[in-house]
Amino acid sequence: MLRLAGWDTGEFGDAAMKEIARDFTGGKPLQLFIDARAVKGATIDVSNDWALWLRANRSRFAHVSMLTGSPFVQLTAKFVQRFADLGEVMRIYTDPSAFDSALQAASAR
């Protein structure tokens, strides 16, 4: 679970990606949940970095589920989904209760 808020201008570099990559060692595909309901926006460079990283690691994910809180962030998420060639691996949520339910179900497994 990754929770993001505010404006992402790249101030943390690839720290979040490195933290997620620590969980790749188990060999089992990860279920990544990104709660971005409090995100105001991200720079093009940040979106590009995430798209490239997700594309390079897409085989390591069972799915990537992202909750967006605004139309701008939803559009950005769709760009990342397309550019990273994630297709159905990436689920974009706009309904917080649906996202929370999916997270709770995944946590129970």
Biopython code that builds the backbone (N, CA, C, O; Angstrom):
import numpy as np
from Bio.PDB.StructureBuilder import StructureBuilder

atoms = [
    (1, "MET", "N", (0.854, -1.175, 0.000)),
    (1, "MET", "CA", (0.000, 0.000, 0.000)),
    (1, "MET", "C", (0.895, 1.230, 0.000)),
    (1, "MET", "O", (1.777, 1.382, 0.844)),
    (2, "LEU", "N", (0.649, 2.083, -0.946)),
    (2, "LEU", "CA", (1.388, 3.335, -1.072)),
    (2, "LEU", "C", (0.372, 4.458, -1.030)),
    (2, "LEU", "O", (-0.559, 4.488, -1.835)),
    (3, "ARG", "N", (0.543, 5.379, -0.100)),
    (3, "ARG", "CA", (-0.375, 6.513, 0.021)),
    (3, "ARG", "C", (0.384, 7.776, -0.373)),
    (3, "ARG", "O", (1.450, 8.073, 0.167)),
    (4, "LEU", "N", (-0.186, 8.510, -1.324)),
    (4, "LEU", "CA", (0.436, 9.735, -1.830)),
    (4, "LEU", "C", (-0.491, 10.915, -1.585)),
    (4, "LEU", "O", (-1.713, 10.769, -1.555)),
    (5, "ALA", "N", (0.110, 12.089, -1.410)),
    (5, "ALA", "CA", (-0.682, 13.308, -1.193)),
    (5, "ALA", "C", (0.083, 14.513, -1.735)),
    (5, "ALA", "O", (1.311, 14.506, -1.818)),
    (6, "GLY", "N", (-0.675, 15.546, -2.100)),
    (6, "GLY", "CA", (-0.083, 16.810, -2.538)),
    (6, "GLY", "C", (0.372, 16.790, -3.983)),
    (6, "GLY", "O", (-0.186, 16.079, -4.819)),
    (7, "TRP", "N", (1.392, 17.581, -4.258)),
    (7, "TRP", "CA", (1.969, 17.698, -5.589)),
    (7, "TRP", "C", (3.238, 16.869, -5.639)),
    (7, "TRP", "O", (4.096, 16.997, -4.765)),
    (8, "ASP", "N", (3.369, 16.025, -6.648)),
    (8, "ASP", "CA", (4.573, 15.211, -6.797)),
    (8, "ASP", "C", (5.441, 15.833, -7.876)),
    (8, "ASP", "O", (5.143, 15.742, -9.066)),
    (9, "THR", "N", (6.510, 16.459, -7.441)),
    (9, "THR", "CA", (7.432, 17.099, -8.375)),
    (9, "THR", "C", (8.750, 16.336, -8.470)),
    (9, "THR", "O", (9.705, 16.806, -9.088)),
    (10, "GLY", "N", (8.793, 15.156, -7.855)),
    (10, "GLY", "CA", (10.001, 14.345, -7.927)),
    (10, "GLY", "C", (10.970, 14.566, -6.795)),
    (10, "GLY", "O", (12.115, 14.119, -6.863)),
    (11, "GLU", "N", (10.532, 15.252, -5.750)),
    (11, "GLU", "CA", (11.442, 15.585, -4.648)),
    (11, "GLU", "C", (11.994, 14.370, -3.918)),
    (11, "GLU", "O", (13.029, 14.463, -3.258)),
    (12, "PHE", "N", (11.311, 13.221, -4.029)),
    (12, "PHE", "CA", (11.789, 12.014, -3.354)),
    (12, "PHE", "C", (12.487, 11.053, -4.313)),
    (12, "PHE", "O", (12.879, 9.953, -3.923)),
    (13, "GLY", "N", (12.638, 11.471, -5.561)),
    (13, "GLY", "CA", (13.331, 10.628, -6.540)),
    (13, "GLY", "C", (12.656, 9.277, -6.692)),
    (13, "GLY", "O", (11.436, 9.191, -6.828)),
    (14, "ASP", "N", (13.464, 8.219, -6.666)),
    (14, "ASP", "CA", (12.930, 6.873, -6.836)),
    (14, "ASP", "C", (12.801, 6.119, -5.513)),
    (14, "ASP", "O", (12.778, 4.888, -5.503)),
    (15, "ALA", "N", (12.716, 6.839, -4.408)),
    (15, "ALA", "CA", (12.652, 6.206, -3.084)),
    (15, "ALA", "C", (11.462, 5.255, -2.959)),
    (15, "ALA", "O", (11.611, 4.155, -2.427)),
    (16, "ALA", "N", (10.303, 5.652, -3.432)),
    (16, "ALA", "CA", (9.120, 4.778, -3.338)),
    (16, "ALA", "C", (9.315, 3.519, -4.184)),
    (16, "ALA", "O", (8.940, 2.425, -3.763)),
    (17, "MET", "N", (9.889, 3.667, -5.349)),
    (17, "MET", "CA", (10.130, 2.514, -6.220)),
    (17, "MET", "C", (11.110, 1.538, -5.580)),
    (17, "MET", "O", (10.923, 0.323, -5.649)),
    (18, "LYS", "N", (12.148, 2.071, -4.962)),
    (18, "LYS", "CA", (13.121, 1.217, -4.277)),
    (18, "LYS", "C", (12.479, 0.485, -3.103)),
    (18, "LYS", "O", (12.783, -0.681, -2.850)),
    (19, "GLU", "N", (11.610, 1.159, -2.403)),
    (19, "GLU", "CA", (10.915, 0.532, -1.265)),
    (19, "GLU", "C", (10.013, -0.605, -1.752)),
    (19, "GLU", "O", (9.989, -1.679, -1.150)),
    (20, "ILE", "N", (9.280, -0.375, -2.825)),
    (20, "ILE", "CA", (8.418, -1.420, -3.388)),
    (20, "ILE", "C", (9.265, -2.586, -3.893)),
    (20, "ILE", "O", (8.906, -3.746, -3.691)),
    (21, "ALA", "N", (10.375, -2.287, -4.540)),
    (21, "ALA", "CA", (11.250, -3.327, -5.102)),
    (21, "ALA", "C", (11.796, -4.260, -4.024)),
    (21, "ALA", "O", (12.150, -5.399, -4.326)),
    (22, "ARG", "N", (11.872, -3.806, -2.790)),
    (22, "ARG", "CA", (12.328, -4.682, -1.701)),
    (22, "ARG", "C", (11.417, -5.892, -1.547)),
    (22, "ARG", "O", (11.852, -6.940, -1.071)),
    (23, "ASP", "N", (10.159, -5.756, -1.946)),
    (23, "ASP", "CA", (9.204, -6.853, -1.841)),
    (23, "ASP", "C", (9.244, -7.798, -3.043)),
    (23, "ASP", "O", (8.509, -8.785, -3.064)),
    (24, "PHE", "N", (10.074, -7.524, -4.032)),
    (24, "PHE", "CA", (10.185, -8.396, -5.189)),
    (24, "PHE", "C", (10.913, -9.697, -4.868)),
    (24, "PHE", "O", (10.816, -10.660, -5.628)),
    (25, "THR", "N", (11.623, -9.735, -3.780)),
    (25, "THR", "CA", (12.473, -10.883, -3.470)),
    (25, "THR", "C", (11.696, -12.155, -3.172)),
    (25, "THR", "O", (12.258, -13.247, -3.265)),
    (26, "GLY", "N", (10.423, -12.046, -2.818)),
    (26, "GLY", "CA", (9.634, -13.229, -2.504)),
    (26, "GLY", "C", (9.293, -14.081, -3.721)),
    (26, "GLY", "O", (8.882, -15.230, -3.558)),
    (27, "GLY", "N", (9.447, -13.565, -4.914)),
    (27, "GLY", "CA", (9.164, -14.302, -6.124)),
    (27, "GLY", "C", (7.678, -14.367, -6.479)),
    (27, "GLY", "O", (7.326, -14.745, -7.596)),
    (28, "LYS", "N", (6.818, -14.006, -5.552)),
    (28, "LYS", "CA", (5.380, -14.026, -5.795)),
    (28, "LYS", "C", (4.964, -12.657, -6.336)),
    (28, "LYS", "O", (5.400, -11.634, -5.808)),
    (29, "PRO", "N", (4.116, -12.618, -7.394)),
    (29, "PRO", "CA", (3.665, -11.318, -7.927)),
    (29, "PRO", "C", (2.970, -10.479, -6.855)),
    (29, "PRO", "O", (2.159, -10.983, -6.077)),
    (30, "LEU", "N", (3.299, -9.210, -6.834)),
    (30, "LEU", "CA", (2.755, -8.296, -5.827)),
    (30, "LEU", "C", (1.410, -7.721, -6.240)),
    (30, "LEU", "O", (1.102, -7.579, -7.423)),
    (31, "GLN", "N", (0.633, -7.401, -5.238)),
    (31, "GLN", "CA", (-0.588, -6.631, -5.427)),
    (31, "GLN", "C", (-0.281, -5.240, -4.876)),
    (31, "GLN", "O", (-0.204, -5.057, -3.661)),
    (32, "LEU", "N", (-0.109, -4.278, -5.745)),
    (32, "LEU", "CA", (0.239, -2.925, -5.331)),
    (32, "LEU", "C", (-1.012, -2.055, -5.325)),
    (32, "LEU", "O", (-1.707, -1.933, -6.333)),
    (33, "PHE", "N", (-1.284, -1.454, -4.171)),
    (33, "PHE", "CA", (-2.397, -0.518, -4.031)),
    (33, "PHE", "C", (-1.821, 0.868, -3.822)),
    (33, "PHE", "O", (-1.005, 1.080, -2.925)),
    (34, "ILE", "N", (-2.250, 1.820, -4.657)),
    (34, "ILE", "CA", (-1.785, 3.199, -4.569)),
    (34, "ILE", "C", (-2.989, 4.077, -4.261)),
    (34, "ILE", "O", (-3.898, 4.214, -5.079)),
    (35, "ASP", "N", (-2.983, 4.660, -3.086)),
    (35, "ASP", "CA", (-4.053, 5.566, -2.682)),
    (35, "ASP", "C", (-3.607, 6.982, -3.018)),
    (35, "ASP", "O", (-2.828, 7.596, -2.288)),
    (36, "ALA", "N", (-4.115, 7.487, -4.135)),
    (36, "ALA", "CA", (-3.738, 8.820, -4.614)),
    (36, "ALA", "C", (-4.920, 9.780, -4.540)),
    (36, "ALA", "O", (-4.980, 10.761, -5.281)),
    (37, "ARG", "N", (-5.864, 9.490, -3.638)),
    (37, "ARG", "CA", (-7.055, 10.346, -3.556)),
    (37, "ARG", "C", (-6.711, 11.761, -3.102)),
    (37, "ARG", "O", (-7.472, 12.691, -3.371)),
    (38, "ALA", "N", (-5.580, 11.945, -2.421)),
    (38, "ALA", "CA", (-5.187, 13.270, -1.941)),
    (38, "ALA", "C", (-4.116, 13.917, -2.821)),
    (38, "ALA", "O", (-3.547, 14.946, -2.454)),
    (39, "VAL", "N", (-3.845, 13.318, -3.973)),
    (39, "VAL", "CA", (-2.849, 13.881, -4.891)),
    (39, "VAL", "C", (-3.488, 14.994, -5.703)),
    (39, "VAL", "O", (-4.590, 14.846, -6.231)),
    (40, "LYS", "N", (-2.786, 16.099, -5.793)),
    (40, "LYS", "CA", (-3.261, 17.236, -6.585)),
    (40, "LYS", "C", (-2.750, 17.137, -8.020)),
    (40, "LYS", "O", (-3.420, 17.577, -8.955)),
    (41, "GLY", "N", (-1.561, 16.556, -8.189)),
    (41, "GLY", "CA", (-0.983, 16.412, -9.518)),
    (41, "GLY", "C", (0.445, 15.928, -9.444)),
    (41, "GLY", "O", (1.056, 15.896, -8.376)),
    (42, "ALA", "N", (0.968, 15.551, -10.600)),
    (42, "ALA", "CA", (2.358, 15.100, -10.714)),
    (42, "ALA", "C", (2.931, 15.690, -11.994)),
    (42, "ALA", "O", (2.214, 15.920, -12.968)),
    (43, "THR", "N", (4.216, 15.926, -11.973)),
    (43, "THR", "CA", (4.865, 16.455, -13.168)),
    (43, "THR", "C", (4.913, 15.373, -14.244)),
    (43, "THR", "O", (4.754, 14.188, -13.952)),
    (44, "ILE", "N", (5.128, 15.782, -15.460)),
    (44, "ILE", "CA", (5.265, 14.836, -16.568)),
    (44, "ILE", "C", (6.458, 13.926, -16.327)),
    (44, "ILE", "O", (6.398, 12.730, -16.610)),
    (45, "ASP", "N", (7.536, 14.485, -15.809)),
    (45, "ASP", "CA", (8.728, 13.670, -15.531)),
    (45, "ASP", "C", (8.435, 12.582, -14.505)),
    (45, "ASP", "O", (8.884, 11.446, -14.661)),
    (46, "VAL", "N", (7.690, 12.917, -13.463)),
    (46, "VAL", "CA", (7.347, 11.939, -12.431)),
    (46, "VAL", "C", (6.460, 10.848, -13.026)),
    (46, "VAL", "O", (6.694, 9.663, -12.787)),
    (47, "SER", "N", (5.461, 11.228, -13.786)),
    (47, "SER", "CA", (4.574, 10.247, -14.427)),
    (47, "SER", "C", (5.362, 9.343, -15.366)),
    (47, "SER", "O", (5.134, 8.134, -15.411)),
    (48, "ASN", "N", (6.277, 9.926, -16.105)),
    (48, "ASN", "CA", (7.115, 9.152, -17.017)),
    (48, "ASN", "C", (7.994, 8.165, -16.257)),
    (48, "ASN", "O", (8.122, 7.009, -16.658)),
    (49, "ASP", "N", (8.598, 8.618, -15.162)),
    (49, "ASP", "CA", (9.447, 7.725, -14.353)),
    (49, "ASP", "C", (8.654, 6.529, -13.835)),
    (49, "ASP", "O", (9.124, 5.393, -13.894)),
    (50, "TRP", "N", (7.444, 6.789, -13.325)),
    (50, "TRP", "CA", (6.602, 5.699, -12.835)),
    (50, "TRP", "C", (6.225, 4.756, -13.976)),
    (50, "TRP", "O", (6.262, 3.537, -13.811)),
    (51, "ALA", "N", (5.866, 5.307, -15.117)),
    (51, "ALA", "CA", (5.481, 4.469, -16.254)),
    (51, "ALA", "C", (6.637, 3.579, -16.698)),
    (51, "ALA", "O", (6.442, 2.391, -16.953)),
    (52, "LEU", "N", (7.829, 4.139, -16.790)),
    (52, "LEU", "CA", (9.000, 3.346, -17.191)),
    (52, "LEU", "C", (9.305, 2.258, -16.169)),
    (52, "LEU", "O", (9.602, 1.122, -16.538)),
    (53, "TRP", "N", (9.231, 2.600, -14.899)),
    (53, "TRP", "CA", (9.530, 1.630, -13.841)),
    (53, "TRP", "C", (8.485, 0.515, -13.816)),
    (53, "TRP", "O", (8.831, -0.661, -13.704)),
    (54, "LEU", "N", (7.215, 0.884, -13.920)),
    (54, "LEU", "CA", (6.156, -0.131, -13.928)),
    (54, "LEU", "C", (6.265, -1.023, -15.161)),
    (54, "LEU", "O", (6.048, -2.232, -15.074)),
    (55, "ARG", "N", (6.595, -0.444, -16.288)),
    (55, "ARG", "CA", (6.769, -1.236, -17.515)),
    (55, "ARG", "C", (7.905, -2.237, -17.345)),
    (55, "ARG", "O", (7.772, -3.401, -17.723)),
    (56, "ALA", "N", (9.008, -1.792, -16.784)),
    (56, "ALA", "CA", (10.163, -2.673, -16.593)),
    (56, "ALA", "C", (9.873, -3.786, -15.585)),
    (56, "ALA", "O", (10.505, -4.842, -15.622)),
    (57, "ASN", "N", (8.920, -3.549, -14.688)),
    (57, "ASN", "CA", (8.636, -4.521, -13.623)),
    (57, "ASN", "C", (7.242, -5.129, -13.705)),
    (57, "ASN", "O", (6.806, -5.774, -12.751)),
    (58, "ARG", "N", (6.536, -4.947, -14.803)),
    (58, "ARG", "CA", (5.131, -5.369, -14.864)),
    (58, "ARG", "C", (4.938, -6.852, -14.604)),
    (58, "ARG", "O", (3.895, -7.238, -14.075)),
    (59, "SER", "N", (5.887, -7.693, -14.948)),
    (59, "SER", "CA", (5.743, -9.137, -14.698)),
    (59, "SER", "C", (5.796, -9.468, -13.208)),
    (59, "SER", "O", (5.449, -10.579, -12.806)),
    (60, "ARG", "N", (6.223, -8.522, -12.400)),
    (60, "ARG", "CA", (6.327, -8.743, -10.951)),
    (60, "ARG", "C", (5.047, -8.368, -10.202)),
    (60, "ARG", "O", (4.972, -8.510, -8.981)),
    (61, "PHE", "N", (4.050, -7.892, -10.936)),
    (61, "PHE", "CA", (2.802, -7.456, -10.309)),
    (61, "PHE", "C", (1.632, -8.338, -10.725)),
    (61, "PHE", "O", (1.423, -8.596, -11.910)),
    (62, "ALA", "N", (0.874, -8.795, -9.733)),
    (62, "ALA", "CA", (-0.398, -9.449, -10.015)),
    (62, "ALA", "C", (-1.368, -8.383, -10.502)),
    (62, "ALA", "O", (-2.135, -8.596, -11.441)),
    (63, "HIS", "N", (-1.315, -7.244, -9.848)),
    (63, "HIS", "CA", (-2.083, -6.084, -10.286)),
    (63, "HIS", "C", (-1.572, -4.835, -9.580)),
    (63, "HIS", "O", (-0.918, -4.904, -8.539)),
    (64, "VAL", "N", (-1.887, -3.700, -10.175)),
    (64, "VAL", "CA", (-1.627, -2.389, -9.597)),
    (64, "VAL", "C", (-2.982, -1.698, -9.539)),
    (64, "VAL", "O", (-3.601, -1.441, -10.572)),
    (65, "SER", "N", (-3.438, -1.400, -8.336)),
    (65, "SER", "CA", (-4.737, -0.741, -8.157)),
    (65, "SER", "C", (-4.488, 0.669, -7.657)),
    (65, "SER", "O", (-3.796, 0.871, -6.659)),
    (66, "MET", "N", (-5.056, 1.642, -8.353)),
    (66, "MET", "CA", (-4.818, 3.042, -8.003)),
    (66, "MET", "C", (-6.137, 3.782, -7.841)),
    (66, "MET", "O", (-6.994, 3.758, -8.724)),
    (67, "LEU", "N", (-6.281, 4.435, -6.705)),
    (67, "LEU", "CA", (-7.438, 5.290, -6.444)),
    (67, "LEU", "C", (-7.058, 6.721, -6.764)),
    (67, "LEU", "O", (-6.092, 7.252, -6.215)),
    (68, "THR", "N", (-7.818, 7.346, -7.652)),
    (68, "THR", "CA", (-7.571, 8.743, -8.001)),
    (68, "THR", "C", (-8.654, 9.608, -7.374)),
    (68, "THR", "O", (-9.782, 9.159, -7.169)),
    (69, "GLY", "N", (-8.303, 10.843, -7.073)),
    (69, "GLY", "CA", (-9.249, 11.741, -6.432)),
    (69, "GLY", "C", (-9.680, 12.912, -7.289)),
    (69, "GLY", "O", (-10.512, 13.716, -6.868)),
    (70, "SER", "N", (-9.124, 13.019, -8.494)),
    (70, "SER", "CA", (-9.492, 14.123, -9.374)),
    (70, "SER", "C", (-9.398, 13.663, -10.822)),
    (70, "SER", "O", (-8.692, 12.700, -11.123)),
    (71, "PRO", "N", (-10.102, 14.340, -11.713)),
    (71, "PRO", "CA", (-10.022, 13.978, -13.138)),
    (71, "PRO", "C", (-8.600, 14.103, -13.698)),
    (71, "PRO", "O", (-8.205, 13.319, -14.561)),
    (72, "PHE", "N", (-7.833, 15.080, -13.213)),
    (72, "PHE", "CA", (-6.456, 15.251, -13.696)),
    (72, "PHE", "C", (-5.593, 14.057, -13.312)),
    (72, "PHE", "O", (-4.830, 13.552, -14.135)),
    (73, "VAL", "N", (-5.708, 13.607, -12.076)),
    (73, "VAL", "CA", (-4.907, 12.462, -11.624)),
    (73, "VAL", "C", (-5.388, 11.186, -12.328)),
    (73, "VAL", "O", (-4.579, 10.309, -12.633)),
    (74, "GLN", "N", (-6.675, 11.079, -12.585)),
    (74, "GLN", "CA", (-7.193, 9.931, -13.316)),
    (74, "GLN", "C", (-6.605, 9.899, -14.732)),
    (74, "GLN", "O", (-6.205, 8.837, -15.209)),
    (75, "LEU", "N", (-6.553, 11.028, -15.391)),
    (75, "LEU", "CA", (-5.956, 11.112, -16.718)),
    (75, "LEU", "C", (-4.475, 10.719, -16.680)),
    (75, "LEU", "O", (-3.991, 10.002, -17.556)),
    (76, "THR", "N", (-3.774, 11.191, -15.669)),
    (76, "THR", "CA", (-2.358, 10.841, -15.502)),
    (76, "THR", "C", (-2.202, 9.336, -15.304)),
    (76, "THR", "O", (-1.305, 8.720, -15.880)),
    (77, "ALA", "N", (-3.075, 8.747, -14.489)),
    (77, "ALA", "CA", (-3.027, 7.296, -14.247)),
    (77, "ALA", "C", (-3.273, 6.522, -15.541)),
    (77, "ALA", "O", (-2.627, 5.503, -15.788)),
    (78, "LYS", "N", (-4.193, 6.994, -16.357)),
    (78, "LYS", "CA", (-4.471, 6.327, -17.631)),
    (78, "LYS", "C", (-3.270, 6.415, -18.570)),
    (78, "LYS", "O", (-2.980, 5.469, -19.303)),
    (79, "PHE", "N", (-2.574, 7.550, -18.547)),
    (79, "PHE", "CA", (-1.343, 7.685, -19.331)),
    (79, "PHE", "C", (-0.323, 6.649, -18.884)),
    (79, "PHE", "O", (0.278, 5.963, -19.711)),
    (80, "VAL", "N", (-0.129, 6.537, -17.572)),
    (80, "VAL", "CA", (0.841, 5.582, -17.040)),
    (80, "VAL", "C", (0.431, 4.161, -17.428)),
    (80, "VAL", "O", (1.269, 3.363, -17.847)),
    (81, "GLN", "N", (-0.843, 3.850, -17.289)),
    (81, "GLN", "CA", (-1.350, 2.518, -17.639)),
    (81, "GLN", "C", (-1.045, 2.187, -19.102)),
    (81, "GLN", "O", (-0.575, 1.092, -19.410)),
    (82, "ARG", "N", (-1.313, 3.127, -19.992)),
    (82, "ARG", "CA", (-1.072, 2.905, -21.422)),
    (82, "ARG", "C", (0.410, 2.838, -21.743)),
    (82, "ARG", "O", (0.861, 1.925, -22.435)),
    (83, "PHE", "N", (1.168, 3.804, -21.242)),
    (83, "PHE", "CA", (2.589, 3.881, -21.559)),
    (83, "PHE", "C", (3.355, 2.694, -20.996)),
    (83, "PHE", "O", (4.305, 2.213, -21.614)),
    (84, "ALA", "N", (2.943, 2.219, -19.822)),
    (84, "ALA", "CA", (3.612, 1.077, -19.185)),
    (84, "ALA", "C", (3.106, -0.252, -19.741)),
    (84, "ALA", "O", (3.593, -1.317, -19.360)),
    (85, "ASP", "N", (2.127, -0.186, -20.643)),
    (85, "ASP", "CA", (1.553, -1.379, -21.247)),
    (85, "ASP", "C", (1.036, -2.344, -20.177)),
    (85, "ASP", "O", (1.276, -3.549, -20.240)),
    (86, "LEU", "N", (0.318, -1.785, -19.190)),
    (86, "LEU", "CA", (-0.193, -2.595, -18.089)),
    (86, "LEU", "C", (-1.560, -3.204, -18.390)),
    (86, "LEU", "O", (-1.927, -4.218, -17.798)),
    (87, "GLY", "N", (-2.310, -2.599, -19.298)),
    (87, "GLY", "CA", (-3.616, -3.153, -19.644)),
    (87, "GLY", "C", (-4.456, -3.454, -18.418)),
    (87, "GLY", "O", (-4.638, -2.595, -17.554)),
    (88, "GLU", "N", (-4.970, -4.684, -18.342)),
    (88, "GLU", "CA", (-5.842, -5.092, -17.246)),
    (88, "GLU", "C", (-5.096, -5.289, -15.922)),
    (88, "GLU", "O", (-5.722, -5.451, -14.874)),
    (89, "VAL", "N", (-3.768, -5.276, -15.969)),
    (89, "VAL", "CA", (-2.993, -5.413, -14.731)),
    (89, "VAL", "C", (-3.203, -4.188, -13.843)),
    (89, "VAL", "O", (-3.139, -4.292, -12.618)),
    (90, "MET", "N", (-3.452, -3.041, -14.448)),
    (90, "MET", "CA", (-3.675, -1.825, -13.671)),
    (90, "MET", "C", (-5.157, -1.510, -13.610)),
    (90, "MET", "O", (-5.833, -1.397, -14.632)),
    (91, "ARG", "N", (-5.643, -1.373, -12.392)),
    (91, "ARG", "CA", (-7.038, -1.018, -12.143)),
    (91, "ARG", "C", (-7.074, 0.406, -11.606)),
    (91, "ARG", "O", (-6.412, 0.720, -10.617)),
    (92, "ILE", "N", (-7.837, 1.251, -12.249)),
    (92, "ILE", "CA", (-7.952, 2.647, -11.817)),
    (92, "ILE", "C", (-9.322, 2.837, -11.182)),
    (92, "ILE", "O", (-10.354, 2.629, -11.820)),
    (93, "TYR", "N", (-9.314, 3.236, -9.916)),
    (93, "TYR", "CA", (-10.542, 3.445, -9.156)),
    (93, "TYR", "C", (-10.809, 4.936, -8.988)),
    (93, "TYR", "O", (-9.888, 5.730, -8.793)),
    (94, "THR", "N", (-12.083, 5.299, -9.068)),
    (94, "THR", "CA", (-12.501, 6.661, -8.737)),
    (94, "THR", "C", (-13.434, 6.647, -7.525)),
    (94, "THR", "O", (-13.741, 7.697, -6.960)),
    (95, "ASP", "N", (-13.877, 5.469, -7.136)),
    (95, "ASP", "CA", (-14.771, 5.293, -5.994)),
    (95, "ASP", "C", (-13.972, 4.799, -4.789)),
    (95, "ASP", "O", (-13.508, 3.658, -4.791)),
    (96, "PRO", "N", (-13.803, 5.632, -3.761)),
    (96, "PRO", "CA", (-13.011, 5.225, -2.600)),
    (96, "PRO", "C", (-13.517, 3.952, -1.924)),
    (96, "PRO", "O", (-12.709, 3.141, -1.471)),
    (97, "SER", "N", (-14.817, 3.760, -1.845)),
    (97, "SER", "CA", (-15.333, 2.566, -1.154)),
    (97, "SER", "C", (-14.995, 1.294, -1.942)),
    (97, "SER", "O", (-14.711, 0.260, -1.339)),
    (98, "ALA", "N", (-15.021, 1.354, -3.259)),
    (98, "ALA", "CA", (-14.645, 0.191, -4.080)),
    (98, "ALA", "C", (-13.155, -0.126, -3.906)),
    (98, "ALA", "O", (-12.775, -1.290, -3.786)),
    (99, "PHE", "N", (-12.326, 0.903, -3.895)),
    (99, "PHE", "CA", (-10.885, 0.720, -3.685)),
    (99, "PHE", "C", (-10.630, 0.138, -2.297)),
    (99, "PHE", "O", (-9.881, -0.829, -2.154)),
    (100, "ASP", "N", (-11.249, 0.722, -1.281)),
    (100, "ASP", "CA", (-11.061, 0.255, 0.097)),
    (100, "ASP", "C", (-11.510, -1.206, 0.243)),
    (100, "ASP", "O", (-10.868, -1.983, 0.950)),
    (101, "SER", "N", (-12.604, -1.575, -0.419)),
    (101, "SER", "CA", (-13.089, -2.956, -0.368)),
    (101, "SER", "C", (-12.095, -3.911, -1.032)),
    (101, "SER", "O", (-11.838, -4.997, -0.512)),
    (102, "ALA", "N", (-11.535, -3.510, -2.179)),
    (102, "ALA", "CA", (-10.550, -4.339, -2.870)),
    (102, "ALA", "C", (-9.289, -4.497, -2.022)),
    (102, "ALA", "O", (-8.705, -5.579, -1.966)),
    (103, "LEU", "N", (-8.875, -3.421, -1.367)),
    (103, "LEU", "CA", (-7.711, -3.478, -0.493)),
    (103, "LEU", "C", (-7.971, -4.399, 0.693)),
    (103, "LEU", "O", (-7.123, -5.217, 1.050)),
    (104, "GLN", "N", (-9.129, -4.264, 1.293)),
    (104, "GLN", "CA", (-9.487, -5.105, 2.434)),
    (104, "GLN", "C", (-9.540, -6.572, 2.034)),
    (104, "GLN", "O", (-9.072, -7.429, 2.783)),
    (105, "ALA", "N", (-10.102, -6.878, 0.868)),
    (105, "ALA", "CA", (-10.167, -8.267, 0.395)),
    (105, "ALA", "C", (-8.780, -8.826, 0.151)),
    (105, "ALA", "O", (-8.500, -9.973, 0.498)),
    (106, "ALA", "N", (-7.902, -8.015, -0.449)),
    (106, "ALA", "CA", (-6.534, -8.466, -0.705)),
    (106, "ALA", "C", (-5.774, -8.684, 0.604)),
    (106, "ALA", "O", (-4.980, -9.618, 0.712)),
    (107, "SER", "N", (-6.012, -7.838, 1.582)),
    (107, "SER", "CA", (-5.335, -7.954, 2.878)),
    (107, "SER", "C", (-5.794, -9.191, 3.634)),
    (107, "SER", "O", (-5.029, -9.776, 4.400)),
    (108, "ALA", "N", (-7.040, -9.586, 3.421)),
    (108, "ALA", "CA", (-7.593, -10.750, 4.117)),
    (108, "ALA", "C", (-7.025, -12.058, 3.569)),
    (108, "ALA", "O", (-7.027, -13.078, 4.258)),
    (109, "ARG", "N", (-6.539, -12.023, 2.325)),
    (109, "ARG", "CA", (-5.994, -13.248, 1.723)),
    (109, "ARG", "C", (-4.629, -13.550, 2.227)),
    (109, "ARG", "O", (-4.028, -14.545, 1.823)),
]
sb = StructureBuilder()
sb.init_structure("model")
sb.init_model(0)
sb.init_chain("A")
sb.init_seg("    ")
for serial, (resi, resn, name, xyz) in enumerate(atoms, 1):
    if name == "N":
        sb.init_residue(resn, " ", resi, " ")
    sb.init_atom(name, np.array(xyz, "f"), 0.0, 1.0, " ", f" {name:<3s}", serial, name[0])
structure = sb.get_structure()
